[in-house]
Amino acid sequence: MSAAPQVVCMGELLVDMMAHPGGVKLPQAEHFVPKPGGAPANVAVGLRRLGVPSAFVGMVGQDAFGTLLRDTLEAEQVDIRSLATTTEQPTTLAFVAIDAKGVPDFSFYRHPGADLSIKESDVDASVFESSRVFHFGSLSLTAPPARDTTLALLTQEHGRGRFITYDPNYRPALWPARDAALTLMRQPLSQVHLLKVSEEELAMLSGIEDDILASAAALVELGPRYVIVTRGEEGLTGWCDGEMVSVPGRKVEVVETTGCGDASMAGVIAALLEAYPDLSASTRIEPEVFERALRFANAGAAIAATRLGAIPSLPTRAEVEAAL
């Protein structure tokens, strides 16, 4: 039997239909290969590969793709007692084309999709009993009932003193308008302890362009004590206890970058739990520990960049330690 989960991840679990050959736009793809994905699910798998027991809360359709996703998480030893199934909506699909620089372009089939159909009554409350960390993303905030369920569980776990981590992925096609996205993506920030963003998301959420220091400081004012900015080949920059911490990128042959941010998120959480086994909302993370966590995460993201697909790209602890 798997160990009790230390981290509960909630959000979308979907199939990335990866375009082949690479380097072409979606309409020019000759065929598509299904790869399991979804940012919070990627983090759950990434944590398991790094040796951290994790659980996933979400919903898939009662179809072949839902079976693929359920089987994938089960094979990775992620706790799936709160992975629900619906007959009312199909499993969400994301068609993905990778450009010559390894940057993905997404087209979602999610109207609304099974991942958005999860209700509080679908969640097995026992999954939270031993957890230290609650992780979630913003794509489950795009519509109810998933939005209401996510916010309710966030409030529940925040009230229990859990360490809250948040990854506000911005996918314009999934929101009715940018203003609506900004409002809903900002809404959880007062209950978040660690926030991971891309440079684009940093500027969007803070309202400040081209100034990481000022942008991160603005977000800290909204709630998060720790901010991590993923900067592609430039590496990671973080804000911890009033200090900026940066680690440089690692030179690798980039295949695609779909799983890099999630590898970073899993790496940071794993490293913090190693340093602070009783990690909670009251834990004060020291800047030197935060920097070590960023270095560990950065190495994992670099490995993920050399592989195709999100979940398939995520590294093991042995691979990250060897890279370091």
C-alpha positions as CSV (number, residue, x, y, z in Angstrom):
1,M,0.0,0.0,0.0
2,S,1.3,3.5,-0.9
3,A,2.3,5.9,1.9
4,A,-0.2,8.5,3.0
5,P,-0.1,11.5,0.7
6,Q,1.9,14.5,1.9
7,V,0.7,16.7,-1.0
8,V,-2.8,16.8,-2.5
9,C,-2.9,18.3,-6.0
10,M,-6.2,19.4,-7.5
11,G,-7.2,20.5,-11.0
12,E,-7.3,19.4,-14.5
13,L,-6.2,15.9,-15.8
14,L,-6.4,15.7,-19.5
15,V,-4.8,14.2,-22.6
16,D,-2.3,16.3,-24.6
17,M,-2.7,15.3,-28.3
18,M,0.9,16.0,-29.4
19,A,1.3,17.1,-33.1
20,H,3.7,15.3,-35.3
21,P,6.0,16.2,-37.0
22,G,7.3,18.8,-34.6
23,G,7.9,22.4,-35.6
24,V,4.7,22.8,-37.5
25,K,1.4,24.7,-36.7
26,L,-1.6,22.6,-35.6
27,P,-3.3,22.6,-39.0
28,Q,-0.2,21.2,-40.6
29,A,0.2,18.3,-38.3
30,E,0.1,14.9,-40.0
31,H,-1.0,13.0,-36.9
32,F,-1.3,13.3,-33.1
33,V,0.0,11.2,-30.3
34,P,-1.9,11.1,-26.9
35,K,0.2,12.0,-23.9
36,P,-1.2,12.3,-20.3
37,G,-1.1,15.8,-18.9
38,G,-2.8,18.6,-17.0
39,A,-0.6,20.8,-14.8
40,P,-1.7,19.8,-11.2
41,A,-1.7,16.1,-12.3
42,N,1.8,16.6,-13.7
43,V,2.9,18.0,-10.3
44,A,1.4,15.0,-8.5
45,V,3.4,12.6,-10.8
46,G,6.5,14.7,-10.5
47,L,6.3,14.5,-6.8
48,R,5.9,10.7,-6.8
49,R,9.0,10.4,-9.1
50,L,10.9,12.5,-6.6
51,G,9.9,10.2,-3.7
52,V,7.1,12.3,-2.2
53,P,3.7,10.6,-1.7
54,S,1.0,12.5,-3.5
55,A,-2.7,12.4,-4.2
56,F,-4.8,13.9,-7.1
57,V,-8.3,15.4,-6.9
58,G,-10.1,15.7,-10.2
59,M,-12.5,14.2,-12.7
60,V,-12.2,12.4,-16.1
61,G,-14.9,11.1,-18.5
62,Q,-16.1,7.5,-18.7
63,D,-14.2,6.9,-21.9
64,A,-11.0,5.5,-23.3
65,F,-9.0,8.7,-22.5
66,G,-10.3,8.7,-19.0
67,T,-9.2,5.2,-18.6
68,L,-5.7,6.1,-20.0
69,L,-5.4,8.9,-17.4
70,R,-6.6,6.9,-14.5
71,D,-4.2,4.0,-15.4
72,T,-1.3,6.4,-15.8
73,L,-1.7,7.9,-12.3
74,E,-2.3,4.5,-10.8
75,A,0.9,3.2,-12.5
76,E,2.8,6.2,-11.0
77,Q,1.5,5.3,-7.5
78,V,-0.4,8.6,-7.2
79,D,-3.3,8.3,-4.7
80,I,-6.5,8.4,-6.9
81,R,-9.2,7.8,-4.3
82,S,-10.5,11.3,-5.2
83,L,-10.2,10.9,-9.0
84,A,-13.9,10.8,-10.0
85,T,-15.5,9.8,-13.2
86,T,-18.5,11.3,-15.0
87,T,-20.7,10.0,-17.8
88,E,-22.0,13.5,-18.6
89,Q,-18.9,15.0,-20.1
90,P,-16.0,13.6,-22.1
91,T,-12.4,13.7,-20.9
92,T,-10.8,17.0,-21.8
93,L,-8.3,17.1,-24.7
94,A,-5.7,19.6,-25.5
95,F,-4.2,19.6,-29.0
96,V,-0.6,20.7,-28.8
97,A,1.9,21.8,-31.5
98,I,5.5,22.5,-30.6
99,D,7.4,25.2,-32.5
100,A,11.0,25.2,-33.5
101,K,12.1,26.5,-30.1
102,G,10.1,23.9,-28.2
103,V,7.3,26.3,-27.2
104,P,3.8,24.7,-27.2
105,D,0.7,26.1,-28.8
106,F,-2.6,24.8,-27.4
107,S,-6.1,24.2,-28.7
108,F,-8.5,22.9,-26.1
109,Y,-11.5,20.6,-26.5
110,R,-13.3,21.4,-23.2
111,H,-16.9,22.5,-23.6
112,P,-17.0,22.1,-20.6
113,G,-15.0,18.8,-20.3
114,A,-15.0,16.3,-17.4
115,D,-12.3,18.2,-15.4
116,L,-14.7,21.1,-14.9
117,S,-17.6,18.9,-13.7
118,I,-16.2,18.0,-10.2
119,K,-18.3,18.9,-7.2
120,E,-17.5,18.8,-3.5
121,S,-19.5,15.7,-3.1
122,D,-17.2,13.9,-5.5
123,V,-14.2,14.4,-3.2
124,D,-13.1,11.8,-0.6
125,A,-12.3,14.0,2.4
126,S,-10.0,11.3,3.8
127,V,-7.4,12.2,1.2
128,F,-6.5,15.3,3.1
129,E,-6.0,13.7,6.5
130,S,-2.2,13.3,6.4
131,S,-1.3,16.1,3.9
132,R,1.1,18.9,4.4
133,V,0.6,20.8,1.2
134,F,-2.4,21.7,-1.0
135,H,-1.5,22.5,-4.6
136,F,-3.8,23.8,-7.3
137,G,-3.9,25.7,-10.5
138,S,-6.1,28.3,-12.2
139,L,-7.6,26.2,-15.0
140,S,-10.1,24.7,-12.5
141,L,-11.3,28.3,-11.8
142,T,-12.5,28.9,-15.3
143,A,-16.1,27.7,-14.7
144,P,-18.3,26.0,-12.0
145,P,-18.7,23.6,-10.5
146,A,-14.9,23.0,-10.5
147,R,-14.4,26.7,-9.5
148,D,-16.6,26.4,-6.5
149,T,-15.1,23.1,-5.5
150,T,-11.5,24.4,-5.8
151,L,-12.2,27.5,-3.8
152,A,-14.0,25.5,-1.1
153,L,-11.1,23.1,-0.7
154,L,-8.6,25.9,-0.7
155,T,-10.5,27.6,2.1
156,Q,-10.7,24.3,4.0
157,E,-7.0,23.5,3.7
158,H,-5.9,27.1,4.4
159,G,-8.0,26.9,7.6
160,R,-6.3,23.7,8.6
161,G,-2.9,25.4,8.4
162,R,-1.7,23.6,5.3
163,F,1.0,25.1,3.1
164,I,-0.7,26.3,0.0
165,T,1.0,26.4,-3.5
166,Y,-0.6,27.9,-6.6
167,D,0.2,27.8,-10.3
168,P,-1.9,30.3,-12.2
169,N,-1.6,29.1,-15.8
170,Y,-3.0,31.6,-18.2
171,R,-4.6,30.0,-21.3
172,P,-6.6,32.8,-23.1
173,A,-8.8,30.3,-25.1
174,L,-10.3,29.0,-21.8
175,W,-11.5,32.3,-20.4
176,P,-14.3,34.5,-21.7
177,A,-12.1,37.6,-21.5
178,R,-8.7,38.7,-20.1
179,D,-10.4,40.8,-17.3
180,A,-12.4,37.9,-16.1
181,A,-9.3,35.7,-16.1
182,L,-7.3,38.3,-14.1
183,T,-10.1,38.7,-11.5
184,L,-10.4,34.9,-10.9
185,M,-6.7,34.2,-11.1
186,R,-6.1,36.8,-8.4
187,Q,-8.9,35.7,-6.2
188,P,-7.1,32.9,-4.3
189,L,-3.9,34.9,-3.7
190,S,-4.8,36.0,-0.1
191,Q,-4.8,32.3,0.9
192,V,-1.6,31.2,-1.0
193,H,1.8,30.8,0.6
194,L,3.9,30.0,-2.5
195,L,3.1,31.2,-6.0
196,K,4.8,30.0,-9.2
197,V,4.3,32.1,-12.3
198,S,5.9,32.6,-15.8
199,E,7.2,36.0,-16.7
200,E,4.0,36.7,-18.6
201,E,1.8,35.7,-15.7
202,L,3.9,37.7,-13.3
203,A,3.3,40.9,-15.4
204,M,-0.4,40.1,-15.8
205,L,-1.1,39.4,-12.1
206,S,1.0,42.3,-10.8
207,G,0.1,44.9,-13.5
208,I,3.8,45.7,-13.8
209,E,5.8,45.1,-17.0
210,D,9.5,44.3,-17.3
211,D,10.4,44.6,-13.6
212,I,10.6,41.3,-11.8
213,L,11.6,42.9,-8.4
214,A,8.7,45.3,-8.4
215,S,6.2,42.7,-9.8
216,A,7.1,40.1,-7.2
217,A,6.9,42.7,-4.4
218,A,3.4,43.7,-5.6
219,L,2.2,40.1,-5.6
220,V,3.6,39.5,-2.1
221,E,1.4,42.4,-1.0
222,L,-1.6,40.4,-2.2
223,G,-0.8,37.4,0.0
224,P,1.9,35.0,-1.1
225,R,5.0,35.0,1.0
226,Y,7.1,33.3,-1.6
227,V,7.1,33.8,-5.4
228,I,8.9,31.8,-8.0
229,V,9.2,33.0,-11.6
230,T,10.1,30.5,-14.3
231,R,12.2,32.2,-17.0
232,G,12.9,29.5,-19.6
233,E,16.6,29.3,-20.5
234,E,17.3,32.1,-18.0
235,G,16.5,29.7,-15.1
236,L,14.4,30.6,-12.0
237,T,14.1,33.7,-9.9
238,G,12.4,33.7,-6.5
239,W,11.3,36.1,-3.8
240,C,11.8,34.9,-0.2
241,D,11.5,36.8,3.0
242,G,12.3,40.1,1.2
243,E,15.2,38.7,-0.8
244,M,15.5,38.0,-4.5
245,V,17.1,34.6,-5.3
246,S,18.1,33.5,-8.8
247,V,19.6,30.4,-10.3
248,P,20.8,30.3,-13.9
249,G,19.4,28.1,-16.6
250,R,21.1,24.9,-17.6
251,K,22.1,24.4,-21.2
252,V,20.2,21.5,-22.7
253,E,19.0,20.4,-26.1
254,V,15.3,21.4,-25.9
255,V,12.7,19.1,-27.3
256,E,9.7,20.9,-25.8
257,T,8.8,22.8,-22.7
258,T,5.3,21.5,-21.8
259,G,6.3,19.9,-18.6
260,C,9.0,22.2,-17.4
261,G,7.0,24.5,-15.2
262,D,5.4,21.5,-13.5
263,A,8.7,19.8,-13.0
264,S,9.9,23.0,-11.3
265,M,6.8,23.1,-9.1
266,A,7.2,19.5,-8.0
267,G,10.9,20.0,-7.4
268,V,10.4,23.0,-5.2
269,I,7.7,21.3,-3.1
270,A,9.8,18.1,-2.8
271,A,12.9,20.1,-1.7
272,L,10.9,22.1,0.9
273,L,9.4,19.0,2.4
274,E,12.9,17.5,2.6
275,A,14.1,20.6,4.5
276,Y,11.0,21.0,6.6
277,P,9.2,17.6,7.1
278,D,6.5,19.4,9.1
279,L,6.0,22.1,6.5
280,S,2.9,24.1,7.2
281,A,1.5,27.6,6.9
282,S,3.5,28.7,9.9
283,T,6.9,27.5,8.5
284,R,9.3,30.3,7.8
285,I,11.5,29.3,4.8
286,E,15.1,30.5,5.1
287,P,16.5,32.1,1.9
288,E,19.4,29.6,1.7
289,V,16.9,26.7,1.8
290,F,14.7,28.5,-0.8
291,E,17.8,28.8,-3.1
292,R,18.6,25.1,-2.7
293,A,15.0,24.3,-3.6
294,L,15.2,26.5,-6.7
295,R,18.5,24.7,-7.8
296,F,16.8,21.3,-7.4
297,A,13.7,22.5,-9.3
298,N,15.8,24.1,-12.1
299,A,17.7,20.8,-12.7
300,G,14.4,18.9,-12.9
301,A,13.0,21.4,-15.4
302,A,16.1,21.2,-17.6
303,I,15.7,17.4,-17.8
304,A,12.0,17.7,-18.6
305,A,12.8,20.1,-21.5
306,T,14.8,17.3,-23.2
307,R,11.7,15.0,-23.5
308,L,8.4,14.9,-25.3
309,G,5.1,15.2,-23.4
310,A,4.3,16.5,-19.9
311,I,4.0,13.5,-17.6
312,P,6.4,11.4,-19.7
313,S,9.1,14.1,-19.3
314,L,9.1,14.4,-15.5
315,P,12.4,13.2,-13.9
316,T,13.1,10.9,-11.0
317,R,15.0,12.0,-7.9
318,A,18.1,10.0,-9.1
319,E,18.1,11.8,-12.4
320,V,17.9,15.2,-10.7
321,E,20.6,14.4,-8.2
322,A,22.8,13.1,-11.0
323,A,22.3,16.4,-12.9
324,L,23.3,18.4,-9.9
